[in-house]
């Protein structure tokens, strides 16, 4: 199979646009509209759920067993917990991220009257005032506050601005696209995955008549808080692949180049056959890949399985350094992911019995059970007693 060409400028431009749109979980309407407009431009039909998850579809030669690819539009962020006596804002995190990565972040507080700029600071932020106490203060969400860039030195002044408990705080991504292909930014998880899916859709447009079955491209809006793809699958979908980040950190096998195929996450192993099919497509199409297992991480597919969807599952990743912090990825990994997605959706269906939710043992797959035979090579000597 010849892999499809992926337009890297298109991919990078879409990622840059996505990063520019604040979208902490629950504040995703604007990024949903943007994504929908891009799907319109690509000529891809889609529908939107009540709260904003997007289900786009490329029609194949058969309706079942449909395939689904998912990435999430929502990001980490924060929320106003209280207005302090000094007019500054106590916040709690949206999603799971450490407060040490919040210190120094520029942000926007979205009130019903509009947005205000601000900075998340440790409680003791001035070395000229606190001296060595700066280095001795603990790290944590109880030890940071938002300094609002408006007249706000008392509770009353903050309230006059319209700031209130529950307001959403979006963290600036501060993206940098380097000439050597590295991309540094917050919120690459998972806006890079969304950009990959859009680039794959663009590449598939001229050959969509070759798709063996329907393919759903899903854009979810609550992955960072565990909801993910729990409520967006149809009964036609037999397999679900999430596109997300793979942590390239000590103790992990992920890399910032090529595709990382996750064999398991916090919820357990992914589908035996689907993961190996994806690895086989990487080998067949000369796509660099590596396998990994994640112990402290889950994705859109975990929520779908927990919601009761009987689908084959897999997770394919772009390698990311410092996930949920100051993240870094490489464009090579994004291209590789888009290539793998196109190869997968154009490949034949592995198990035709998946067209039915429940069937007989006919056509049911097998897994290896025999012990592997050991081969003695000519240079191995057998010692005699």
C-alpha positions in Angstrom: 0.0 0.0 0.0 1.2 3.5 -0.8 0.6 5.9 2.0 -1.1 9.2 1.3 0.7 12.5 1.2 0.2 14.6 4.3 0.3 18.4 3.9 2.5 19.5 6.8 1.8 23.2 6.3 -1.9 22.5 6.5 -1.4 20.4 9.6 0.8 23.0 11.3 -1.5 25.9 10.4 -4.6 24.0 11.8 -2.7 23.3 15.0 -1.7 27.0 15.4 -5.3 28.0 14.9 -6.6 25.5 17.4 -4.1 26.6 20.0 -5.2 30.2 19.7 -8.8 29.3 20.8 -9.2 28.9 24.6 -11.0 25.7 25.3 -10.8 24.4 28.9 -13.3 21.6 29.6 -16.8 23.2 29.7 -15.7 26.2 27.7 -15.5 24.6 24.3 -18.2 26.2 22.2 -15.9 28.4 20.2 -13.4 25.7 19.3 -16.3 23.4 18.3 -17.6 26.1 16.0 -14.1 26.5 14.5 -13.7 22.7 14.0 -17.1 22.5 12.4 -16.3 25.3 10.0 -13.1 23.5 8.9 -15.0 20.3 8.4 -17.4 22.3 6.2 -14.5 23.7 4.2 -13.2 20.1 3.7 -16.6 19.0 2.6 -17.0 16.5 5.4 -20.5 16.1 6.8 -20.9 16.1 10.5 -23.4 16.4 13.4 -23.0 18.1 16.8 -24.4 16.8 20.1 -26.3 18.9 22.5 -23.2 20.0 24.4 -20.9 20.1 21.4 -19.1 16.9 20.6 -18.7 16.5 16.9 -19.3 13.3 14.9 -18.0 13.6 11.3 -18.5 10.8 8.8 -16.8 9.6 5.7 -19.1 7.1 4.0 -17.6 3.8 2.9 -18.7 0.9 0.7 -20.5 -0.6 3.7 -22.2 0.9 6.8 -20.9 -1.8 9.1 -18.6 -2.6 10.9 -17.8 1.1 11.1 -14.5 2.5 12.3 -14.1 5.5 14.6 -11.1 7.8 15.2 -11.3 10.2 18.2 -9.4 13.2 19.6 -10.4 15.8 22.1 -10.9 19.5 21.7 -10.9 20.3 25.4 -7.8 21.3 27.4 -6.7 21.7 30.9 -7.5 25.0 32.7 -8.7 26.4 36.0 -11.9 27.7 37.7 -12.5 30.5 40.2 -12.9 29.0 43.6 -13.0 32.2 45.6 -12.3 35.9 45.6 -9.7 36.7 48.2 -9.6 39.7 50.5 -6.7 41.2 48.5 -8.8 41.1 45.3 -6.9 38.2 43.9 -8.4 34.9 42.8 -8.2 31.5 44.3 -8.4 28.8 41.6 -8.9 25.0 41.3 -7.6 23.0 38.3 -9.8 21.7 35.5 -8.3 18.4 34.7 -5.3 16.9 36.4 -2.2 19.1 36.2 0.3 20.2 38.8 0.3 23.7 40.2 4.0 24.1 39.7 3.3 24.3 35.9 0.7 27.0 36.7 3.1 29.4 38.4 3.9 32.3 36.1 1.3 31.4 33.5 -0.5 34.1 31.8 -4.3 33.5 31.6 -7.7 34.9 30.9 -10.6 34.9 33.4 -13.8 34.6 31.4 -16.7 36.4 33.2 -20.2 36.9 32.0 -19.2 40.5 31.2 -16.1 39.5 29.2 -12.5 38.4 29.8 -9.8 39.8 32.0 -6.1 39.0 31.6 -4.1 37.9 34.6 -1.1 35.9 35.9 -1.0 32.9 38.1 1.5 33.6 40.9 2.8 31.9 44.0 1.5 33.6 47.2 4.9 34.9 47.9 6.0 36.3 44.5 8.4 39.1 45.3 12.0 38.3 46.3 12.5 41.9 47.4 9.7 41.4 50.0 10.0 37.8 51.1 13.7 36.9 50.5 14.5 33.3 51.0 10.9 32.5 51.8 10.3 32.5 48.1 12.2 29.2 47.8 10.8 27.7 51.0 7.1 28.0 50.2 5.3 24.8 49.2 3.9 24.1 45.7 0.2 23.4 45.2 -3.1 24.9 44.2 -3.6 26.3 47.7 -0.4 28.2 47.3 -1.1 30.1 44.1 -3.5 32.9 43.1 -4.5 34.9 40.0 -3.4 38.5 39.9 -6.0 40.2 37.7 -4.8 42.9 35.3 -7.5 45.3 36.3 -8.3 47.4 39.4 -8.9 44.5 41.9 -7.3 44.9 45.3 -10.5 44.1 47.3 -13.3 41.6 47.1 -15.7 44.5 46.2 -13.4 45.7 43.3 -13.2 42.2 41.9 -16.9 41.7 42.0 -17.4 45.0 40.2 -15.4 43.5 37.4 -18.0 40.7 37.2 -15.6 38.1 38.5 -17.5 35.3 40.4 -17.1 31.8 41.7 -17.1 29.3 38.9 -15.7 31.5 36.2 -13.4 29.7 33.8 -9.7 30.5 33.6 -7.9 29.6 30.3 -4.2 29.2 30.3 -2.2 30.8 27.5 -0.6 28.1 25.3 2.4 30.3 24.2 3.2 28.2 21.1 6.5 28.1 19.3 6.9 26.4 15.9 10.6 25.8 15.4 12.2 25.5 11.9 13.7 22.1 12.9 10.2 20.7 13.4 9.9 20.9 17.1 6.7 22.4 18.5 6.6 23.8 22.1 3.3 24.8 23.7 0.8 24.1 26.3 -2.4 22.2 25.2 -0.7 20.1 22.5 -2.7 17.5 24.4 -4.8 17.1 22.4 -5.0 19.9 19.9 -2.2 18.2 18.0 -4.3 15.1 17.8 -7.2 17.1 16.4 -4.9 18.7 13.8 -3.6 15.2 12.8 -7.2 14.1 12.2 -8.0 17.2 10.1 -4.8 16.6 8.0 -5.8 12.9 7.6 -9.3 14.0 6.4 -7.8 16.4 3.9 -5.6 13.6 2.5 -8.5 11.2 2.3 -10.8 13.5 0.4 -9.6 12.5 -3.1 -9.8 8.8 -2.3 -12.7 8.5 0.0 -14.6 6.3 -2.5 -12.0 3.6 -1.6 -13.1 3.3 2.0 -14.3 -0.2 2.7 -16.6 0.9 5.6 -17.9 4.1 7.1 -15.4 6.0 9.2 -16.4 8.3 12.0 -14.0 11.1 13.0 -15.0 12.1 16.6 -14.1 15.3 18.3 -14.9 15.1 22.0 -15.1 17.9 24.6 -14.7 16.4 28.0 -11.7 14.0 27.9 -9.7 15.9 30.4 -12.3 15.2 33.1 -12.9 11.5 32.1 -16.0 11.7 30.0 -14.4 11.5 26.6 -16.1 9.3 24.0 -18.6 7.8 26.4 -21.6 9.4 24.7 -20.8 9.8 21.0 -20.5 6.3 19.5 -23.2 4.8 17.3 -24.2 1.2 17.3 -22.5 0.8 13.9 -19.1 1.4 15.3 -17.1 -1.8 16.0 -13.6 -0.3 16.6 -12.4 3.0 18.2 -8.9 4.4 18.0 -8.0 7.4 20.1 -5.3 9.9 18.9 -3.5 11.4 21.9 -0.2 12.0 23.5 2.4 9.4 24.5 4.8 10.5 27.3 8.4 10.4 26.2 9.9 10.3 29.7 12.3 8.1 31.7 10.8 4.7 32.1 8.6 5.0 28.9 9.3 3.7 25.4 7.5 6.6 23.6 9.5 8.9 21.3 8.9 12.3 19.8 9.4 10.7 16.3 7.2 8.2 14.6 4.0 6.7 16.1 3.7 5.3 19.6 1.3 2.4 19.7 0.0 2.0 23.2 -0.4 -1.6 24.3 -2.2 -0.7 27.6 -3.1 2.3 29.8 -4.4 2.7 33.3 -7.5 0.8 32.4 -5.7 -2.3 31.1 -4.6 -3.7 27.7 -6.1 -2.5 24.4 -7.6 -4.9 21.9 -5.1 -7.6 21.0 -5.9 -7.7 17.3 -6.5 -4.1 16.6 -3.2 -3.0 18.1 -1.3 -5.6 16.2 -3.1 -4.6 13.0 -1.9 -1.0 13.5 1.7 -2.2 14.1 1.5 -4.3 10.9 0.4 -1.3 9.0 3.4 0.7 10.3 5.7 -2.1 9.1 4.0 -2.4 5.7 4.1 1.3 5.1 7.6 2.0 6.6 6.1 4.2 9.3 8.5 4.5 12.3 6.8 3.2 15.4 7.4 2.0 19.0 5.2 0.4 21.5 4.5 1.6 25.1 2.5 0.9 28.2 1.1 3.8 30.3 0.4 3.4 34.0 -1.0 6.8 34.9 -2.9 7.8 31.8 -6.2 7.1 30.1 -7.8 8.4 26.9 -11.2 8.7 25.1 -11.4 5.0 24.6 -11.4 4.1 28.3 -14.5 6.2 28.8 -16.2 4.5 25.9 -15.6 1.1 27.2 -16.7 2.1 30.8 -19.9 3.4 29.3 -20.7 -0.1 28.0 -19.6 0.1 24.3 -18.5 -3.2 23.0 -15.8 -2.0 20.6 -12.3 -3.0 19.8 -10.0 -0.3 21.1 -6.5 1.2 20.5 -4.5 4.3 21.3 -2.0 5.8 18.9 0.2 8.6 20.1 2.5 11.5 19.2 5.4 11.5 21.6 5.3 14.4 24.0 7.8 15.6 26.6 6.5 17.2 29.8 2.9 16.2 29.3 0.3 18.5 31.1 3.1 21.0 31.6 5.4 22.8 29.1 4.8 20.3 26.3 7.0 19.6 23.3 6.4 17.4 20.2 7.8 17.1 16.7 6.0 17.5 13.4 7.5 14.1 12.3 5.3 12.3 14.8 2.2 14.2 13.7 2.8 13.3 10.0 3.4 9.6 10.9 0.1 9.5 12.8 -1.8 11.0 10.0 -0.2 8.5 7.6 -1.2 5.6 9.9 -4.8 6.8 10.2 -5.1 7.0 6.4 -3.6 3.5 6.0 -5.9 2.1 8.6 -9.2 3.4 7.3 -8.3 2.3 3.7 -7.3 -1.2 4.9 -9.6 -4.2 4.6 -11.8 -5.1 7.6 -10.0 -7.7 9.7 -13.0 -9.5 11.1 -16.2 -9.5 9.1 -18.1 -10.9 12.0 -17.7 -7.6 13.7 -20.6 -6.4 11.6 -22.9 -7.9 14.2 -22.7 -7.0 17.9 -23.4 -10.6 18.9 -22.7 -13.6 16.7 -21.5 -17.3 16.9 -17.9 -18.6 17.1 -17.8 -18.7 13.3 -15.1 -16.2 12.2 -14.1 -15.5 15.8 -10.3 -14.8 16.0 -7.7 -16.9 17.6 -4.6 -16.0 19.6 -1.3 -17.9 19.8 -1.3 -20.7 22.3 1.6 -23.0 21.4 5.0 -22.4 23.0 7.6 -20.9 20.7 10.2 -23.3 19.5 13.7 -22.5 20.5 16.1 -22.6 17.6 19.7 -23.5 18.3 22.1 -21.6 16.0 25.3 -23.0 14.8 27.4 -20.8 17.1 25.7 -22.1 20.2 27.7 -24.7 22.0 26.1 -27.4 24.2 28.2 -28.3 27.1 28.5 -32.0 28.0 28.7 -33.3 31.5 
